[in-house]
Amino acid sequence: MQKNYYAIIDVGSNTMRLVIYAQEKAGRLREVQNVKAVARLRNHLDPDAKLTETGQRILLDTLHSFSDVMQTYELTNFVCVATATIRQAANQNEIKQLVQEHLQWNMRILSEHEEAFYGYLAVVNSTSIKEGITIDIGGGSTEVTYFKDRQLIHAHSFPFGALTLRSFIDEEGSMPYKIKHLRKYLFEQFKSLPWLKQKNVPLIGIGGSARNLVQIDQNQKAYPLAGLHQYKMQDDDIVGISNYLAALPSYKLQKVEGLSKDRADIILPAIEAFYCLYQTIEATSFVLSRKGLRDGVFYELLSPNQQDPLFPNVLEDSIQELITDYDLNLKQILHVQYLTRKLFQCLKESGLASVNSNDWMLIKRGCYVFNLGEYIDSESSAQHTFYLLANRTIDGLMHMDRLRLALIASFKNKTVFKQFIKPYKEWFLKQERKKLRLLGSLLKFTYCLDATKRQVVSDFSFEVKGDTIYLKLYCQKNWMPEAYQSEKQKKHLEKTLKKNIELEFVDHSVIRKY
């Protein structure tokens, strides 16, 4: 199958970046190339706000280097966009003309609203957050948006960025004084927008400075899961990192794990912007979105409905991507999901399991991806399943939810479950660990009822007498393989329920009496 490749060049105030995406079978874009250049064009605006000849040469040289990389791909579409520095440049038309003459590209200069809009669009199309505030702090501007029910309500671009805020850190005085002065300025700026006050919603960080903040936090905590997207922090985490970095001399800042060297001199102002906005909106948490402006541009460009470029079901799309990537059997998935739903309800109604609608949503997702590691190796499928789900970015799932999904979809037995959960044991209360094991053993059992993927067991009846659950399983075909596997694996469910399970397989014709 021929892949479609798409490229975007983002001409920012601090960095310039080329990203190339491949469109996968499921239709989603996957990043295949990411080339960054620290151009700092913001530093090359003269007193008349014109981009100097030096700045223009840096711009053109970088674009030519990106062009060379792009030649290795047969591109379906290509976009070049510029943000604050080029937008604010008094000679922006001259710059556009230079790019056109030297590269034959039409460089699109984004307005303040467009820059903010694309950040918002990237967030709502890659997370399940329905209401929140986004912040994207670049080199020369800071874009903030508020969305509710996934719809953009407000957007604003502040005329300061990490490079311009650096002047507060460079001024005379002790570091505590400089931080205090910077915070005073930032609070004044954020409080100038009434719609930012006391929102009590997640604050979603976009861009390189937000990524560096998260990377430092993960390194300091020896965070055991992979991935940055949808990672969650609290305000005391942000303050802790700010205090840690503020105490370091510049040469030590260069060596901080998780901090890019080219951001060492501008990371503190950016972190303070996150903290001050967090306090202004009284945020419930700080969440990183790895998807930002560049992704937002393509979400709009490739949307079948240009008037409303919102993905209706972010998580469902991600699950479908997993199904496609690992060649999972959708017919089997839907059948097992039916059996699982019925047994889940029976256990709930009989009082044998204290489960709720959130538990059902978790196990429903588990039905889609149970044992997907078999695609790699059947002998160690549980290990592969757990690793893939726990460490792969799944748009629409926060890290904790991704871990829960990994634990139930990889369930093999109690011993292996304990092995998988051990590094994260303190993240869960004992009661939740027991529930996850119950959901995992339930899912494993219902998949045994369709061991040969032939939908042999069409339905069942459920009855509890004393210490025993009686399941009468109505079958349409020879059920020997299903009987063998379910008899073998039912012990895991019996242990979690503390009940015996008696299975009776009968011909489907018996059910016709009912």
C-alpha positions, -999 to 999 in steps of 0.1 A, spaced: 0 0 0 14 34 -10 17 59 18 8 95 16 34 119 30 26 154 42 51 181 54 49 213 73 75 239 81 69 260 112 89 293 112 88 302 148 105 330 168 129 307 187 130 276 165 122 265 130 110 230 124 102 206 96 78 178 104 69 150 79 39 128 85 28 96 69 -9 88 66 -16 54 81 -41 28 70 -65 40 96 -63 75 82 -44 92 111 -11 110 106 21 95 121 52 116 124 81 101 105 106 130 104 112 159 127 140 183 120 147 213 143 168 244 139 174 270 166 172 301 145 161 326 171 148 350 144 133 371 172 169 383 181 173 396 145 145 422 145 161 457 144 148 487 163 124 494 134 109 459 138 125 448 105 141 413 101 178 421 94 198 408 65 214 383 89 180 371 100 169 368 64 200 347 56 194 324 86 158 320 75 167 311 39 196 289 48 174 269 72 146 266 47 170 253 20 183 227 44 147 216 51 141 215 14 169 190 10 154 167 35 120 169 19 134 157 -14 136 122 -1 98 120 2 71 121 -25 49 146 -8 11 147 -12 9 181 4 32 207 19 26 238 40 50 265 53 37 287 81 53 315 101 43 329 134 50 359 157 84 372 146 75 372 109 40 384 117 54 413 137 82 421 112 77 455 94 92 440 62 71 408 62 60 412 26 97 415 15 104 383 35 75 364 18 88 375 -16 123 363 -7 110 329 2 90 328 -30 120 338 -52 145 314 -36 123 283 -29 91 289 -49 71 285 -16 42 306 -5 49 311 31 17 316 50 19 341 79 -6 331 106 -26 357 123 -28 358 161 -62 342 160 -51 315 136 -21 306 157 -42 303 188 -70 284 169 -46 257 156 -32 250 191 -68 246 204 -77 223 174 -47 201 181 -57 197 217 -94 188 212 -85 164 184 -59 145 204 -73 144 239 -107 137 255 -107 170 274 -140 187 268 -132 220 287 -99 236 293 -75 265 288 -45 261 264 -12 279 266 14 279 238 44 300 247 67 306 218 97 329 214 78 361 206 42 355 216 20 335 240 -13 321 227 -41 313 252 -75 298 244 -106 287 264 -128 259 250 -159 243 264 -178 213 251 -148 211 227 -159 244 211 -135 274 210 -150 302 232 -121 327 236 -87 332 221 -59 357 228 -23 363 218 -1 381 243 28 400 228 54 383 249 72 350 246 100 331 263 127 351 245 111 385 254 104 374 290 141 365 294 148 401 300 134 397 335 159 370 343 188 390 327 181 421 348 201 430 380 192 416 413 189 383 431 170 354 414 141 355 440 137 392 432 137 386 395 112 358 397 89 380 419 92 408 393 84 384 365 54 369 383 40 404 390 41 412 353 26 378 342 -2 380 367 -11 415 355 -12 403 319 -33 372 326 -57 391 348 -64 416 321 -86 389 304 -117 384 326 -125 350 310 -93 335 324 -103 340 361 -112 310 383 -121 286 355 -113 254 376 -104 235 344 -72 217 332 -44 239 318 -31 223 287 5 232 277 16 232 241 51 236 226 87 230 233 89 247 267 59 226 280 76 195 267 108 203 285 90 210 317 74 176 316 106 158 306 124 173 336 95 163 359 96 127 346 133 125 350 132 137 385 105 112 394 121 84 375 87 81 358 83 45 347 59 50 317 70 62 282 54 91 265 48 128 271 13 134 256 -14 138 282 10 137 311 -4 154 342 12 176 367 1 198 396 11 234 406 35 222 433 53 201 407 57 232 385 70 254 414 94 226 425 110 225 391 111 263 388 129 265 422 153 238 413 163 255 380 164 290 395 191 278 420 214 264 392 242 284 376 239 286 338 266 259 331 246 234 352 214 243 335 229 230 303 232 195 319 198 191 334 182 159 322 152 165 300 161 202 293 172 210 257 205 230 257 189 256 234 161 262 259 183 265 290 183 303 290 146 307 284 130 278 303 125 297 336 103 325 321 82 299 303 77 278 334 67 309 353 42 317 326 27 282 331 26 287 369 10 321 369 -17 311 344 -23 280 365 -29 302 395 -50 327 376 -75 301 363 -72 280 395 -65 250 373 -73 214 383 -41 202 367 -14 209 341 -16 185 311 9 184 283 -3 181 247 24 170 223 1 179 195 3 216 187 1 242 160 16 220 132 -9 192 139 -38 217 141 -29 230 106 -32 195 92 -63 186 112 -80 214 94 -64 208 60 -73 171 59 -107 173 76 -135 161 53 -156 188 67 -136 220 66 -164 239 84 -161 218 115 -126 201 116 -133 183 149 -128 146 152 -161 134 167 -145 104 186 -108 109 195 -104 78 216 -125 56 193 -103 67 164 -72 57 184 -86 23 193 -94 18 156 -58 27 148 -47 -1 172 -71 -26 156 -57 -18 122 -20 -17 132 -22 -51 149 -46 -68 125 -72 -75 152 -104 -94 144 -132 -70 147 -159 -96 143 -145 -115 172 -141 -83 192 -177 -74 189 -189 -109 198 -167 -111 229 -178 -76 238 -214 -89 238 -206 -119 260 -185 -97 283 -212 -71 287 -238 -98 296 -215 -115 322 -205 -81 336 -242 -72 342 -249 -106 357 -221 -103 382 -232 -67 390 -269 -76 395 -262 -107 415 -240 -86 439 -209 -108 432 -189 -78 418 -190 -42 429 -186 -26 395 -200 6 378 -203 23 345 -167 35 345 -155 -1 350 -176 -12 320 -161 15 298 -126 2 308 -134 -34 301 -152 -24 269 -120 -8 256 -101 -39 268 -123 -60 246 -109 -42 216 -72 -46 224 -71 -78 245 -39 -98 239 -28 -76 209 8 -85 217 1 -119 201 8 -100 168 44 -99 178 49 -133 196 22 -157 209 44 -172 236 50 -138 253 19 -121 241 10 -109 277 43 -91 281 41 -75 246 5 -65 252 13 -48 285 43 -30 272 27 -18 240 -4 -4 256 13 11 287 40 29 266 22 38 234 5 72 231 -32 66 228 -50 99 220 -79 104 244 -64 84 273 -44 100 302 -14 80 314 -33 64 343 -61 53 321 -36 39 296 -20 19 324 -54 5 336 -62 -6 300 -27 -23 297 -32 -42 330 -66 -57 321 -59 -63 284 -27 -82 292 -41 -103 320 -27 -138 320 -28 -149 357 -24 -134 392 14 -138 392 20 -120 359 -5 -93 369 15 -86 401 47 -85 380 32 -59 357 17 -37 384 47 -38 407 64 -6 395 31 12 398 17 -5 429 16 27 449 -4 45 422 -35 23 431 -54 16 463 -56 -20 472 -93 -21 462 -86 -8 427 -58 -34 422 -83 -61 431 -109 -47 407 -84 -45 379 -75 -81 384 -112 -90 384 -118 -71 351 -87 -88 336 -97 -123 346 -133 -116 334 -120 -105 300 -96 -135 297 -125 -158 304 -149 -144 278 -121 -145 252 -117 -182 260 -154 -186 251 -144 -176 216 -110 -193 215 -112 -203 179 -127 -170 167 -158 -188 152 -184 -173 176 -193 -208 187 -209 -196 220 -238 -175 209 -253 -169 244 -255 -182 279 -277 -183 310 -264 -174 345 -274 -187 379 -259 -186 413 -265 -213 439 -245 -211 471 -208 -210 463 -213 -219 427 -220 -199 395 -237 -221 368 -232 -210 332 -251 -228 305 -234 -219 272 -255 -222 240 -234 -233 211 -238 -233 173 -208 -255 163 -185 -280 178 -174 -264 211 -146 -287 222 -118 -261 218 -138 -234 236 -147 -259 264 -111 -269 269 -98 -233 271 -126 -220 293 -124 -249 317 -86 -244 319 -88 -206 324 -119 -202 346 -98 -206 377 -86 -170 375 -121 -157 376 -131 -181 403 -102 -168 425 -112 -132 421 -149 -139 427 -143 -165 454 -169 -187 437 -168 -220 418 -179 -218 382 -196 -248 366 -198 -247 328 -223 -266 307 -220 -265 269 -253 -273 251 -264 -273 214 -280 -241 202 -312 -259 194 -319 -260 232 -323 -222 233 -352 -223 208 -376 -234 235 -372 -199 251 
